[in-house]
Amino acid sequence: MQFDENLIRNVVSQVLAEVGPMPTTDGSVALRPDSAPASAGQHGIFYDAESAVAAAREAFEQLRRGTMEDRKQIIEIIRRISIAQCEELGLMEMDETQVGRPEHKIEKLRTLGERSPGVEMLETKAFSGDHGLAIIERAPFGVIAAITPVTHSLPTITGNAVSMIAGGNAVVVNPHPSGKRVAAEGVRRFNEAIYREVGIDNLICVIAEPTLESADALFKHRDVALICVTGGPAVGRAALNSGKRAIVAGPGNPPVVIDETADLDNAARCIIQGASYDNNLLCIAEKEVFVVESVFDAMMEAMRRAGAVQLNAAQIDALTAKAITTAGDDHHHVAAKELIGKNASVLAAAAGVQVPDSTELVFGETDENHPFVSVEQMMPFVPFVRARDVDHAIALAKHYEHGFRHTAIIHSRNVRNMTKMGRELDTTLYIKNGPSMASLGLGGEGYLSFSIAGPTGEGVTNPNTFTRERRCSMIDELRVI
Ligand code: NAD
């Protein structure tokens, strides 16, 4: 007899919802206030869009009846778990996804717990005049559908959850299938603690067996008020075609320009730090470097001095054969899955070179037409290209950023060159004289989020991103001055 796995799961989830809360990991049973909805006790784990959205909707209604203090408390719980359990959850993510570096998986969860902006970021505006008072406040949308990438499965959920709940919303996540287990486990832990301490379950729901169909069902669900996707071009297109408002945190291919005035040793340290972080999985990470001819050789030397390992032309060819493949009817170049997010030592071995596992980055000279320049490689090999002068370097950077308007970096002491590049590339993030992650508040000013919405213009997402503007007007009164 043939069983429909999804049907069985749904029946099990309904039965669990009816019999009440599941035991917590410490053996105790979660509190279930009398007023709690039937889905309480699921701790956010669902197998279909319909029941996940229904539970999130109930959680949203409960949150709506609560106070700002409740929101703060919920965010504190998420922060506490992200920080205290970053090692266990980070290693779980590494184990499941097999991309990136364990120490950075851990660090990402910890820093998100520490630095994602909360309710303090919500803006209220007031207009006061002869005709009274108008207050503009930020109201929630309701239930948000989020899609998250394999490159930061639980970190993206964590940052999204903090921002979205700070804005007063609930969220249903369709995670990348290759990061679904850590997504579900993190969400379960967050909800379990929130339910125990605040009495609301399912504020963050996850589709435990995510598919393109479950993403589509979320996009189309009448109770989903807003979509937020973080990923490559396909998911961005799907979200924008959904007919709903979508916040799209799309792909990047961040170029670096180095002019003749740059501090080359600082540039080398910054490129290594940014391009090797989590083995170059960050969408903001340095992906290709354009150096003006007059300092090109000195820059390559600075990279070697700073600890990166240079590959020669034959070695780069050997690596390219394994690291770059083709896809689609037009056979366009893409990064080979087998090498995405792998260690620099693995890339070096693919190039026929043995280097210590502690090597952070491999690099080498290519011409501008090399696929490593145009492809978002997401691996710790960075191509360096000679440019005639800074104008040429900026033109190349603009071309190979592909118009994503995501992230660009310059190393220079010439303010005119900085200005010129900033104007030309018109990117959401533009970093001068630092590593890419400094633009997310990790070594620079500003706040942290792992969803950077370039195509739809919201920028580094924060609680305000996930709110609707509402105006409350008092006519001719309450101006008391
Ligand atoms: P991906 O595009 O393969 O997948 C991202 C998510 O979209 C996954 O959950 C996937 O299942 C889903 N998806 C893909 N096609 C879909 C469709 N047609 N309908 C619905 N869902 C769909 O990307 P990835 O490998 O997981 O992550 C890396 C990519 O994400 C890179 O391009 C990177 O630049 C980008 N990214 C962007 C940001 C940002 O803030 N802008 C942050 C992280 C990653």
Residues whose N, C-alpha, C, O or C-beta is under 5 A from the ligand:
A	BS01	NAD	I147 T148 P149 V150 T151 N174 P175 H176 P177 L212 A215 T230 G231 G232 P233 A234 V235 A238 A249 G250 P251 G252 C283 F450 S451 I452
